[in-house]
Amino acid sequence: MVELSNSELKTLEAVQKLGNRTSVEKISEASQLAHSAIMRSLLKLSEENFIQIHEETQTHVKLTEEGASYSVNGLPERVLIKSLIQLGGKAEIRKAAQHAKLEPKLTPIALGWLRKKRWATIEGKTKLLKASRQPPTGTDEEILKDLAEGASPVIEQLNDDKRKAIMALRNRKLLETRETTSRTVEITPKGKEALEKGVEIIDGISQLTPELIVSRRWREKKIRKFNVTAPGPLIFPGKIHPLRQIIERARRIFLNLGFTEIRGPLVETAFWNFDALFQPQDHPAREMMDTFYLSNPKAGKLPTKDIVKSVAETHENGWTTGSKGWGYKWSMEEAKRLVLRTHTTAETIKYLSKHKEPPIKVFSVDRVYRNEQLTSIHTAEFYQIEGIVVDKGVTLRDLMGTLQTFYSRFRLKKVKFWPCYFPYTEPSAQAMVFVPELNHWMELCGMGMFRPEVLAPMGIEYPVLAWGGGLERIAMLELGLNDIRLLYGNRLDWIRRTPLCQ
């Protein structure tokens, strides 16, 4: 005969009475037992294979405040393409945005999605927007409309197209998702057999009280057995975000290699971000489609007159570097423009302008910004690992050895260096690492030796080794991710199940 406690017996009888796949709430109502007592009983009955517990996770969707606004006014790209078509299918970006009455902050968003959806193209430096085709109504817009009308879809019950659309809208911060777990219980043949044969109720105790111990009445009681191997409740203690863990690891590696960390402001003048690095003022990377410019304030201060003069002449005619320069009239107003820095090299060259004597070994791991479309491998803001070495007689081979040592600490052993081009280094290369899990080579950073056109205006007379690359690619390899957006989505389910980096 099977031995069960009174609450376990009542729970098992309730499950049999209610039929297959019944909920915990219904069991509680039928048995008149507390929810906590039922959960304890279900665990015991499940261990004995008298019942089977089924868990089902459902992901529900709801609009954010921004998503609710778009459900009424339309997605920015839809609003802009409508105006563009009304203007004849071709217009300057500013004119099309004004005609659409788009807020200034929504224009870059609309342009990015127009290009991604292939509804329009941007023609070179003219900043002319041209419609590619009459855009169809998208699944994403249908979902926004349905949610605004009160629909409450469950992602697991949708087709692939709608799931992809919901994920895209969530990454745009237009939707929020919430996971719920429902549990249902059904009796097993073994449980039915136990009830048919009869059950002996044991009046056991689960806790020794002071009274039982003093009176020694615990000797007369039957003590219930505990399964010490049974899983306990899930606990999610506070911990450092996985990306921050990778950042700290990278910092420790460079510090252990004898480097000094430097940091700088997120907002820089175009002078330090571009001009000081010998990047011409008409370079495509300076376009609004690639760089975020500040509207208020628009301009910042330039450094000392001698540095500005040297940089200007280097751009115009090569100055004393032996170069011919870029052959144009350098603009001080363009150099004063404020940008969200596109790389931490802006801080590196600024540091070099004040520290000229070797040996110098500095690095930074900090945030940078570029006007990128949000995809599984690109974001508009990310972390860059940057560093320089200044010393007498250093060569590109010294830089290759430094980077091989750094990547080996992340268990990336197979590293190669392929020649390539960068505006402010010569020779230049890119560090490639072989990823066994993906079975292909992946680019991790650009590297090289600063050109004379970069060093001479700063008064640097020694070779400078420099490199810079995104941290997120290392993080994705380390954490086994295939979507960079997980690093910034603040999804608690992913953060909780991601272990601490060892």
C-alpha positions as CSV (number, residue, x, y, z in Angstrom):
1,M,0.0,0.0,0.0
2,V,1.2,3.5,-0.9
3,E,2.0,5.9,1.9
4,L,1.0,9.6,1.3
5,S,0.3,12.6,3.5
6,N,-3.2,13.9,3.8
7,S,-2.5,16.9,1.5
8,E,-0.8,14.6,-1.1
9,L,-3.9,12.3,-1.1
10,K,-6.3,15.2,-1.5
11,T,-4.2,16.6,-4.3
12,L,-4.0,13.3,-6.2
13,E,-7.8,12.8,-5.8
14,A,-8.5,16.3,-7.1
15,V,-6.3,15.7,-10.1
16,Q,-8.1,12.5,-11.0
17,K,-11.5,14.1,-10.5
18,L,-10.7,17.1,-12.6
19,G,-9.4,15.1,-15.5
20,N,-6.4,15.6,-17.8
21,R,-4.3,18.7,-18.0
22,T,-5.9,20.6,-15.1
23,S,-4.5,23.8,-13.6
24,V,-3.1,24.3,-10.1
25,E,-5.8,26.9,-9.4
26,K,-8.5,24.4,-10.1
27,I,-6.8,21.8,-7.9
28,S,-6.7,24.3,-5.1
29,E,-10.4,25.0,-5.5
30,A,-11.4,21.4,-5.6
31,S,-9.2,20.2,-2.7
32,Q,-9.6,23.3,-0.5
33,L,-5.8,23.3,0.0
34,A,-3.5,26.3,0.0
35,H,-1.5,26.9,-3.2
36,S,1.8,26.3,-1.3
37,A,0.6,23.0,0.1
38,I,-0.5,21.8,-3.4
39,M,2.9,22.8,-4.9
40,R,4.7,20.7,-2.2
41,S,2.4,17.8,-2.8
42,L,2.7,18.0,-6.6
43,L,6.5,17.8,-6.3
44,K,6.3,14.7,-4.1
45,L,3.7,13.1,-6.4
46,S,5.8,13.9,-9.5
47,E,8.8,12.3,-7.9
48,E,6.8,9.1,-7.3
49,N,5.5,9.3,-10.9
50,F,1.9,9.5,-9.7
51,I,1.3,12.7,-11.7
52,Q,2.9,14.5,-14.7
53,I,3.5,18.2,-14.6
54,H,3.4,20.1,-18.0
55,E,5.0,23.6,-18.3
56,E,4.2,25.9,-21.2
57,T,5.8,29.3,-21.7
58,Q,3.9,32.0,-23.6
59,T,5.3,35.3,-24.8
60,H,2.8,38.1,-24.8
61,V,3.2,41.4,-26.7
62,K,2.1,45.0,-26.0
63,L,2.8,48.4,-27.5
64,T,5.3,50.8,-26.0
65,E,4.4,54.5,-25.8
66,E,6.4,55.1,-29.0
67,G,4.7,52.2,-30.7
68,A,1.3,53.5,-29.8
69,S,2.2,56.8,-31.3
70,Y,3.3,55.1,-34.6
71,S,0.1,53.0,-34.7
72,V,-1.8,56.3,-34.9
73,N,0.5,58.5,-37.0
74,G,2.3,55.8,-39.0
75,L,5.8,54.5,-39.0
76,P,8.4,57.3,-39.8
77,E,9.5,55.6,-43.0
78,R,5.8,55.3,-44.2
79,V,5.2,59.0,-43.5
80,L,8.3,60.0,-45.4
81,I,7.8,57.8,-48.4
82,K,4.2,59.0,-48.8
83,S,5.5,62.6,-48.9
84,L,8.3,61.6,-51.3
85,I,5.8,60.1,-53.7
86,Q,3.6,63.2,-53.5
87,L,6.6,65.2,-54.4
88,G,7.1,63.2,-57.6
89,G,9.2,60.4,-56.2
90,K,12.4,62.4,-55.9
91,A,13.3,65.3,-53.6
92,E,16.1,66.6,-51.3
93,I,16.0,64.9,-47.9
94,R,15.3,68.1,-46.0
95,K,12.5,69.1,-48.3
96,A,10.9,65.6,-48.1
97,A,11.1,65.6,-44.3
98,Q,9.6,69.1,-44.1
99,H,6.8,68.1,-46.4
100,A,6.1,65.0,-44.3
101,K,6.2,67.2,-41.1
102,L,8.6,64.7,-39.5
103,E,10.2,65.7,-36.3
104,P,14.0,66.2,-36.8
105,K,14.9,63.3,-34.5
106,L,12.7,60.9,-36.6
107,T,14.3,61.8,-40.0
108,P,17.4,59.6,-39.6
109,I,15.2,56.8,-38.3
110,A,13.0,57.1,-41.4
111,L,15.9,57.2,-43.8
112,G,17.6,54.2,-42.2
113,W,14.4,52.1,-42.6
114,L,13.7,53.4,-46.1
115,R,17.1,52.0,-47.1
116,K,16.6,48.8,-45.2
117,K,13.2,48.1,-46.7
118,R,14.5,49.2,-50.1
119,W,11.7,51.7,-50.5
120,A,14.1,54.5,-51.4
121,T,17.7,55.3,-52.2
122,I,20.0,58.2,-51.4
123,E,22.0,59.6,-54.3
124,G,25.5,60.5,-53.2
125,K,26.6,63.9,-51.9
126,T,23.5,65.6,-53.4
127,K,21.5,64.1,-50.5
128,L,18.7,63.4,-53.0
129,L,16.1,60.9,-51.9
130,K,14.6,58.8,-54.6
131,A,11.6,56.4,-54.2
132,S,12.4,52.9,-55.5
133,R,8.8,51.6,-55.7
134,Q,5.3,51.9,-54.4
135,P,5.7,50.4,-50.9
136,P,3.3,47.7,-49.9
137,T,1.7,47.6,-46.5
138,G,4.0,45.6,-44.2
139,T,3.3,43.0,-41.6
140,D,4.9,45.2,-38.9
141,E,2.3,47.9,-39.6
142,E,-0.6,45.4,-39.4
143,I,0.7,44.2,-36.0
144,L,0.9,47.8,-34.7
145,K,-2.7,48.4,-35.8
146,D,-4.0,45.1,-34.3
147,L,-2.3,45.8,-31.0
148,A,-3.7,49.4,-30.9
149,E,-7.2,47.9,-31.4
150,G,-6.8,45.6,-28.4
151,A,-5.3,42.4,-29.8
152,S,-3.1,40.4,-27.4
153,P,-1.1,37.9,-29.6
154,V,1.0,35.1,-28.2
155,I,4.3,34.9,-30.2
156,E,4.4,31.1,-30.1
157,Q,1.0,30.8,-31.8
158,L,2.0,33.1,-34.8
159,N,3.5,32.2,-38.1
160,D,7.1,32.9,-39.0
161,D,6.5,36.2,-40.8
162,K,4.6,37.7,-37.9
163,R,7.2,36.4,-35.4
164,K,10.0,38.1,-37.4
165,A,8.0,41.3,-37.6
166,I,7.4,41.3,-33.9
167,M,11.1,40.8,-33.2
168,A,12.0,43.7,-35.5
169,L,9.4,45.9,-33.8
170,R,10.7,44.9,-30.4
171,N,14.3,45.8,-31.4
172,R,13.0,49.2,-32.5
173,K,11.6,49.6,-28.9
174,L,8.0,49.8,-30.3
175,L,6.9,46.6,-28.6
176,E,7.5,45.0,-25.2
177,T,7.3,41.2,-24.6
178,R,6.4,39.4,-21.4
179,E,6.9,35.7,-20.7
180,T,4.4,33.8,-18.6
181,T,4.7,30.1,-17.6
182,S,1.5,28.0,-17.1
183,R,1.5,24.6,-15.5
184,T,-1.0,21.8,-16.0
185,V,-1.2,18.5,-14.2
186,E,-2.5,15.1,-15.2
187,I,-2.6,11.8,-13.3
188,T,-0.5,8.9,-14.6
189,P,-1.5,5.2,-14.8
190,K,0.6,4.6,-11.7
191,G,-1.3,7.3,-9.8
192,K,-4.6,5.8,-10.8
193,E,-3.5,2.3,-9.7
194,A,-2.4,3.7,-6.3
195,L,-5.8,5.2,-5.7
196,E,-7.5,1.9,-6.7
197,K,-5.4,-0.2,-4.4
198,G,-5.8,2.2,-1.5
199,V,-3.5,4.7,0.2
200,E,-2.3,4.8,3.8
201,I,-2.3,8.3,5.2
202,I,0.8,9.0,7.3
203,D,0.6,11.8,9.9
204,G,4.3,12.7,9.7
205,I,6.0,15.8,11.0
206,S,8.3,17.9,8.8
207,Q,9.8,20.1,11.5
208,L,11.2,19.5,15.0
209,T,9.9,22.1,17.4
210,P,11.5,22.9,20.8
211,E,8.4,21.5,22.5
212,L,8.8,18.1,20.7
213,I,12.4,18.0,21.5
214,V,12.0,18.9,25.3
215,S,9.1,16.5,25.8
216,R,10.8,13.8,23.7
217,R,7.5,13.2,21.9
218,W,9.4,13.4,18.6
219,R,10.2,9.7,19.3
220,E,6.6,8.8,18.9
221,K,6.2,10.8,15.7
222,K,6.9,9.6,12.2
223,I,9.3,12.1,10.6
224,R,8.7,12.8,6.9
225,K,11.6,12.2,4.6
226,F,13.0,15.0,2.6
227,N,14.5,14.6,-0.9
228,V,17.7,16.7,-0.6
229,T,18.4,16.2,-4.3
230,A,15.1,17.8,-5.4
231,P,15.6,21.1,-7.3
232,G,15.0,24.2,-5.3
233,P,13.4,27.4,-6.4
234,L,15.2,29.5,-9.0
235,I,17.1,32.4,-7.5
236,F,18.5,35.3,-9.6
237,P,21.0,37.1,-7.5
238,G,22.4,40.5,-8.7
239,K,25.4,40.2,-11.0
240,I,27.4,42.3,-13.5
241,H,25.9,42.5,-17.0
242,P,27.5,40.0,-19.4
243,L,28.8,42.7,-21.7
244,R,30.3,44.6,-18.7
245,Q,32.1,41.4,-17.7
246,I,33.7,41.2,-21.1
247,I,34.7,44.9,-20.9
248,E,36.4,44.3,-17.5
249,R,38.2,41.3,-18.9
250,A,39.6,43.3,-21.8
251,R,40.7,46.1,-19.4
252,R,42.5,43.6,-17.1
253,I,44.4,42.0,-20.0
254,F,45.8,45.4,-21.2
255,L,46.6,46.5,-17.6
256,N,48.4,43.2,-17.0
257,L,50.4,43.9,-20.2
258,G,51.6,47.2,-18.8
259,F,49.2,49.6,-20.6
260,T,47.6,52.7,-19.1
261,E,43.9,53.3,-19.6
262,I,42.7,56.7,-21.0
263,R,39.2,58.0,-21.5
264,G,37.6,61.0,-23.1
265,P,34.2,62.7,-23.7
266,L,31.6,61.1,-25.9
267,V,31.2,64.4,-27.8
268,E,34.2,65.6,-29.8
269,T,34.9,68.2,-32.4
270,A,35.3,67.1,-36.0
271,F,38.9,68.3,-35.7
272,W,39.9,65.5,-33.3
273,N,37.5,63.0,-34.7
274,F,38.5,63.5,-38.4
275,D,40.9,66.3,-39.2
276,A,43.7,65.4,-36.9
277,L,43.7,61.9,-38.3
278,F,44.2,63.2,-41.9
279,Q,40.7,62.4,-42.9
280,P,39.6,64.9,-45.6
281,Q,36.6,67.1,-45.0
282,D,34.7,65.7,-48.0
283,H,35.2,62.1,-46.9
284,P,32.0,60.0,-47.1
285,A,32.4,59.0,-43.4
286,R,31.6,62.6,-42.5
287,E,28.1,62.5,-44.1
288,M,25.1,62.7,-41.9
289,M,24.2,59.2,-43.1
290,D,27.2,57.8,-41.2
291,T,27.9,60.3,-38.4
292,F,25.8,61.9,-35.7
293,Y,26.2,65.7,-35.6
294,L,25.0,67.8,-32.7
295,S,22.4,70.5,-33.4
296,N,22.8,72.4,-30.1
297,P,25.5,73.3,-29.6
298,K,26.8,72.9,-33.1
299,A,30.4,73.9,-32.6
300,G,33.2,73.4,-30.1
301,K,36.6,74.9,-29.4
302,L,39.7,74.0,-31.4
303,P,43.2,73.3,-29.8
304,T,46.2,75.7,-29.9
305,K,46.8,77.8,-33.1
306,D,50.0,76.0,-34.0
307,I,48.4,72.5,-34.0
308,V,45.4,73.9,-36.0
309,K,47.7,75.6,-38.5
310,S,49.9,72.4,-38.9
311,V,46.8,70.2,-39.5
312,A,45.3,72.7,-41.9
313,E,48.4,73.0,-44.0
314,T,48.9,69.2,-44.0
315,H,45.4,68.8,-45.5
316,E,45.9,71.5,-48.1
317,N,49.5,70.8,-49.3
318,G,51.1,68.2,-47.1
319,W,53.0,70.8,-45.0
320,T,56.5,69.4,-44.1
321,T,55.5,65.8,-44.2
322,G,56.6,65.1,-47.8
323,S,53.0,64.5,-48.8
324,K,50.9,66.5,-51.3
325,G,48.0,66.6,-48.9
326,W,44.4,66.5,-50.2
327,G,44.6,69.7,-52.3
328,Y,41.6,71.6,-51.1
329,K,40.9,74.7,-48.9
330,W,40.6,73.5,-45.3
331,S,37.6,74.9,-43.4
332,M,38.0,75.8,-39.7
333,E,34.2,76.0,-39.4
334,E,33.9,72.4,-40.5
335,A,36.5,71.3,-38.0
336,K,34.6,73.0,-35.2
337,R,31.5,70.9,-35.7
338,L,30.5,68.7,-32.8
339,V,29.9,65.0,-33.3
340,L,29.2,61.9,-31.3
341,R,32.7,60.4,-31.6
342,T,32.8,57.7,-34.3
343,H,35.9,56.1,-32.8
344,T,38.1,56.4,-29.7
345,T,41.1,57.2,-31.9
346,A,39.9,60.8,-31.3
347,E,41.0,60.4,-27.7
348,T,44.3,58.7,-28.7
349,I,45.5,61.5,-31.0
350,K,44.4,64.1,-28.5
351,Y,46.5,62.2,-25.9
352,L,49.5,62.1,-28.2
353,S,49.3,65.9,-28.8
354,K,50.2,66.3,-25.1
355,H,52.5,63.3,-24.6
356,K,55.2,63.1,-27.1
357,E,58.1,61.2,-25.4
358,P,58.3,57.4,-25.5
359,P,57.7,54.9,-24.2
360,I,53.9,55.2,-24.3
361,K,51.5,52.3,-24.0
362,V,47.8,53.4,-23.6
363,F,44.4,51.8,-24.4
364,S,40.8,52.6,-24.0
365,V,37.6,50.5,-24.0
366,D,34.8,53.0,-24.5
367,R,31.6,53.8,-26.4
368,V,31.4,55.2,-29.9
369,Y,28.5,56.1,-32.2
370,R,27.8,55.6,-35.9
371,N,24.7,56.1,-37.9
372,E,24.2,52.4,-38.7
373,Q,21.0,50.5,-39.5
374,L,20.1,48.2,-36.6
375,T,20.8,44.6,-37.6
376,S,21.9,41.4,-36.0
377,I,25.5,42.5,-36.5
378,H,25.4,46.3,-36.4
379,T,24.2,48.9,-33.8
380,A,24.3,52.7,-33.8
381,E,26.4,52.6,-30.6
382,F,29.0,50.1,-29.5
383,Y,32.2,49.7,-27.6
384,Q,35.6,50.0,-29.3
385,I,38.9,48.6,-28.1
386,E,41.6,51.1,-29.0
387,G,45.3,51.3,-28.2
388,I,48.7,52.8,-29.2
389,V,52.3,52.0,-28.6
390,V,55.0,54.7,-29.1
391,D,58.7,53.7,-28.8
392,K,61.9,53.9,-30.7
393,G,62.3,51.3,-33.4
394,V,58.9,49.5,-32.9
395,T,57.5,47.8,-36.0
396,L,54.3,46.3,-37.2
397,R,55.5,42.9,-36.0
398,D,55.5,44.2,-32.4
399,L,51.8,45.2,-32.9
400,M,51.0,41.8,-34.3
401,G,52.5,40.1,-31.2
402,T,50.6,42.4,-28.9
403,L,47.2,41.6,-30.5
404,Q,48.0,37.9,-30.7
405,T,48.6,37.9,-26.9
406,F,45.4,39.9,-26.3
407,Y,43.2,37.6,-28.3
408,S,44.8,34.4,-26.9
409,R,43.4,35.5,-23.5
410,F,40.0,35.2,-25.0
411,R,40.9,31.7,-26.2
412,L,41.2,32.9,-29.8
413,K,44.4,31.2,-30.8
414,K,44.4,31.2,-34.6
415,V,45.0,34.8,-35.6
416,K,46.1,36.1,-39.0
417,F,46.8,39.6,-40.3
418,W,45.7,40.6,-43.8
419,P,46.8,43.8,-45.5
420,C,44.2,46.5,-46.1
421,Y,43.7,50.3,-46.3
422,F,42.9,52.8,-43.5
423,P,43.1,56.6,-44.1
424,Y,45.5,57.4,-41.2
425,T,47.8,54.3,-41.0
426,E,50.4,52.9,-43.4
427,P,51.2,50.1,-43.5
428,S,47.8,48.9,-42.5
429,A,46.3,45.5,-41.7
430,Q,43.2,43.8,-40.2
431,A,43.4,41.2,-37.5
432,M,41.4,38.1,-38.5
433,V,40.6,35.2,-36.1
434,F,39.5,31.7,-37.0
435,V,36.3,30.7,-35.3
436,P,36.0,26.9,-35.1
437,E,32.3,27.0,-34.3
438,L,31.5,29.0,-37.4
439,N,34.3,27.4,-39.5
440,H,35.4,30.7,-41.0
441,W,37.6,33.7,-40.4
442,M,36.2,36.8,-38.8
443,E,37.6,40.4,-38.7
444,L,38.1,41.7,-35.2
445,C,40.1,45.0,-35.6
446,G,42.0,47.3,-37.9
447,M,45.6,48.1,-37.2
448,G,48.7,49.9,-38.6
449,M,51.3,52.6,-38.0
450,F,50.2,56.2,-38.0
451,R,51.2,58.1,-41.1
452,P,53.6,61.1,-41.0
453,E,50.5,63.4,-41.9
454,V,49.1,62.4,-38.5
455,L,52.2,62.5,-36.4
456,A,54.1,65.6,-37.7
457,P,51.4,68.2,-36.8
458,M,51.4,66.8,-33.3
459,G,55.2,67.0,-33.0
460,I,55.6,63.2,-32.7
461,E,59.0,62.0,-34.0
462,Y,58.8,58.3,-33.2
463,P,56.8,55.4,-34.8
464,V,53.3,54.9,-33.4
465,L,51.5,51.5,-33.5
466,A,47.7,51.8,-33.4
467,W,44.7,49.5,-33.5
468,G,41.0,49.7,-32.9
469,G,38.1,47.3,-33.2
470,G,34.6,46.5,-31.9
471,L,34.3,44.7,-28.5
472,E,30.9,43.3,-29.3
473,R,32.3,40.7,-31.8
474,I,34.5,39.3,-29.0
475,A,31.5,39.3,-26.7
476,M,29.3,37.5,-29.2
477,L,31.9,34.8,-29.6
478,E,32.5,34.5,-25.9
479,L,28.8,34.3,-25.1
480,G,27.7,32.2,-28.1
481,L,25.4,34.8,-29.6
482,N,24.4,35.4,-33.2
483,D,22.5,38.7,-32.6
484,I,24.3,41.7,-31.2
485,R,21.0,43.2,-30.1
486,L,20.8,40.8,-27.2
487,L,23.7,42.6,-25.6
488,Y,21.7,45.8,-25.4
489,G,18.1,44.6,-25.2
490,N,18.1,44.2,-21.4
491,R,16.1,41.0,-21.7
492,L,16.0,39.7,-18.1
493,D,15.5,36.1,-19.2
494,W,18.7,36.2,-21.2
495,I,20.7,38.1,-18.5
496,R,19.5,35.7,-15.8
497,R,20.4,32.5,-17.7
498,T,23.8,33.8,-18.9
499,P,26.5,32.6,-16.4
500,L,29.2,34.7,-15.0
501,C,32.2,34.8,-17.3
502,Q,35.0,32.7,-15.8
